[in-house]
Amino acid sequence: MELRWNRPRPGGASASRSTGPNSTIPSGVRSASEWSWRLLVIVGLAAVVIYLVMVFQEIVIPLLVALLVSALLQPVVASLVRRHWPKWLAILLTLVAFAAVLGALVLLVVWQVRAGLPQLERESVAAYDRVRDLLRQPPWSVSDAQLAGYISSAGDLITKDSGQIIGGAVRVGSTTGHLLAGALIAVFATIFMLIDGGGIWRWITRLFPSSGRPAISAAGDAGWTTLSSFVRVQILVALANGVGIGLVAFFLGLPLAIPIGVVVLLASFIPVIGAIVSGIIAVVIALVFAGPVQAIIMLAGVLLVHLLEAHVMQPLLVGGAVKVHPLAVVVGVAAGTGIAGIPGALFAVPLIAVANAMVTAMLRTVHGTPPANDPGPEPVAVADPAAPLAPET
């Protein structure tokens, strides 16, 4: 009696795979090897990109700054143009207003620091004396010589670590010439992006084969929308954090309350990590210069501001525009800090958000459906060996 499932299939393919050239390699090992070389290619490409960014960082970082500033200012320019303003005048007015806001912020901080410096010196000496007297008593029993040694060691540690943390910024602006060159690159790049950002992206799109241009164009639109949303949201979140924590410091009577708010505002541009670090600094200042009760009140104020940000502002303002998991934010900021210092921490999250949006848009264009709704690979029907084959025609 002939077993029909061992008969040759139409087209000459056998029901058994024992005669193939890779028959001795299990399918799991073969799949793992295929995934492995693809992942190695992706990791290698990412390493090359990071290396090139670090080599040309004096150009890349000003361009990234220009992208962020353009994403912030472009909606303002577009709004003025829609109101029949000449485009050149709208760009000029927007840039002048932006520079005026930055200048006013810097002048405010400098004025407050200069005005409060004598009080800060007196309170710093008084705070040091209080801490020293506390450490002299049991159970600490720390002598003045030991305290001086601890302070010296802490200073050396801070100096060593700060060199690594701000290494990227120092390398970018290690000389006045490099700093001025970077500022000029950022200014001119911002102007040209505001003038003809769409034309620049269309020129980049034409560098790719015609079959891939629709996906590249869709990726650019999605990336720009995500970057614009991210910048606007971070501006509002940073303002809320700075104003909220600055007001708490002001009502507690802390020295330099306005500079504290400005530091919190600037640090909030580094998502999650910046807000936490700046909040800790505010609490430490309250503990040293006011006392434990004021420090607890400051801690409560910092937690309240962050809770409002996380549960009210972020869902209300971000919505579905910037889809980045909090774990990806933390890991990205940590990796960016390790690679490029403060600039890496600043640009890590927007780069992750933009890359995620661009890849999603490219896949949506290629496959015709959003990857988020993709149910996965289609199920493969496996024939039952006990079932007879269909009769041949």
C-alpha positions, -999 to 999 in steps of 0.1 A, spaced: 0 0 0 14 34 -10 17 61 16 3 92 -3 20 118 19 54 105 8 46 110 -29 64 139 -47 45 171 -44 36 191 -75 66 210 -88 90 184 -77 92 194 -40 93 166 -15 73 164 16 104 157 35 132 183 42 159 157 48 175 163 14 181 201 17 217 215 21 209 229 56 190 198 68 215 192 96 209 227 110 179 230 133 154 257 123 158 275 156 196 279 151 191 290 116 166 317 126 189 328 155 218 332 131 198 352 106 186 376 134 221 378 148 238 391 117 210 416 111 213 429 147 251 431 142 246 452 111 223 475 130 246 479 159 276 484 136 257 511 117 247 528 150 284 527 162 296 543 129 269 571 132 279 578 169 316 578 159 310 603 131 288 625 153 316 626 179 342 634 153 322 662 137 305 673 169 315 709 163 292 710 133 266 684 144 257 699 178 251 735 164 229 719 137 209 700 163 205 732 183 193 749 151 168 721 146 154 725 181 151 763 178 136 760 143 110 735 155 101 760 183 100 792 161 86 778 128 49 777 141 53 814 151 67 823 117 39 803 99 13 821 120 26 855 110 28 845 74 -8 834 74 -17 869 87 -1 883 55 32 893 70 62 892 46 81 861 53 114 879 58 98 902 83 81 874 102 114 855 105 133 887 116 107 896 142 106 861 156 144 858 159 147 892 175 119 883 200 136 850 208 170 867 214 153 893 236 137 867 258 170 848 262 189 881 269 163 891 295 165 858 312 203 860 314 202 896 327 176 886 353 198 858 366 230 879 367 211 907 385 197 884 411 230 867 417 249 900 421 222 914 444 220 883 466 257 874 467 265 892 500 236 875 517 245 842 502 281 845 515 268 853 551 243 825 551 269 801 536 293 808 565 265 804 590 253 771 574 289 758 574 292 766 611 259 749 619 269 717 601 304 717 617 289 721 652 265 693 645 292 669 632 314 676 663 287 661 685 281 623 690 274 600 673 294 617 645 324 631 665 341 645 634 370 667 640 378 699 621 407 682 603 385 652 593 358 676 580 384 695 560 396 663 545 361 652 536 354 685 519 387 683 500 379 648 488 344 658 478 358 687 458 382 665 440 355 640 432 332 667 419 360 681 397 368 647 383 332 638 375 322 672 362 349 669 336 332 638 323 297 651 326 303 684 308 330 669 286 309 671 255 301 708 261 338 716 269 350 698 237 325 717 216 333 751 231 369 745 243 380 778 228 363 811 222 368 806 185 350 772 185 322 787 206 317 816 182 319 793 152 293 770 167 270 799 175 273 813 140 266 778 125 235 775 147 222 810 138 227 806 101 213 771 101 182 783 120 177 812 95 179 789 65 156 763 81 130 789 88 133 803 52 132 771 33 132 741 56 108 722 33 130 728 3 160 715 22 142 683 31 129 679 -5 165 682 -17 176 654 8 147 633 -4 158 635 -40 191 619 -30 173 586 -26 159 563 -53 125 573 -66 109 541 -53 119 551 -17 110 588 -18 74 585 -6 86 567 25 114 592 31 90 621 26 65 606 51 92 600 76 104 636 74 68 649 79 63 626 109 97 634 124 92 672 121 57 670 136 71 650 165 100 673 171 78 704 170 54 688 195 83 677 218 99 712 219 66 730 226 57 705 253 92 708 269 90 746 269 56 745 288 68 718 312 100 736 319 82 769 325 58 751 349 86 734 368 107 766 370 79 789 381 64 763 406 97 755 423 108 791 422 77 803 439 81 776 466 117 788 472 105 825 473 78 818 499 103 799 520 126 829 519 155 810 503 184 830 489 185 833 451 150 820 446 148 833 410 181 817 399 168 785 415 138 787 393 159 794 362 182 765 369 151 742 373 137 756 340 169 749 321 174 715 336 138 705 327 148 704 291 165 671 299 134 650 306 129 632 339 166 633 349 169 671 347 138 678 368 149 653 395 184 666 398 173 703 399 147 694 425 173 677 447 195 708 444 166 730 456 159 707 485 196 707 495 197 745 494 166 747 516 182 722 541 215 741 543 202 777 543 168 773 561 166 741 580 150 706 579 114 719 582 118 742 551 136 713 533 106 691 539 83 718 526 105 723 496 105 685 489 67 685 491 66 714 467 90 697 442 69 664 444 37 683 439 51 701 408 64 668 393 31 650 400 12 678 382 36 675 353 34 637 351 -4 633 356 -18 665 342 5 684 319 21 655 301 -11 636 292 -29 669 284 -2 684 263 17 655 248 -12 632 241 -2 608 213 23 631 196 55 620 213 53 582 219 84 574 240 82 550 269 96 565 302 122 537 304 134 546 270 137 582 282 158 573 312 180 549 293 184 574 264 194 603 288 219 580 306 234 568 273 236 603 259 253 616 290 279 589 289 286 595 252 285 632 249 280 648 283 253 675 287 247 678 249 241 641 247 216 643 276 198 672 260 194 657 225 189 620 234 152 621 240 142 642 210 164 620 188 147 589 201 113 604 196 120 616 161 136 583 151 107 563 164 82 585 145 102 584 113 106 546 113 69 542 121 59 565 92 83 547 68 68 513 78 33 526 75 41 539 40 58 507 28 32 483 43 2 504 40 -9 499 76 4 513 109 29 489 125 11 495 159 -20 477 145 0 450 127 -11 416 142 22 401 133 31 375 106 3 356 91 -2 321 105 14 294 84 -8 263 78 10 231 86 -3 200 69 -13 171 89 8 141 79 -21 117 86 -43 136 60 -42 124 24 -29 148 -2 -54 163 -26 -56 143 -58 -34 153 -86 -49 168 -117 
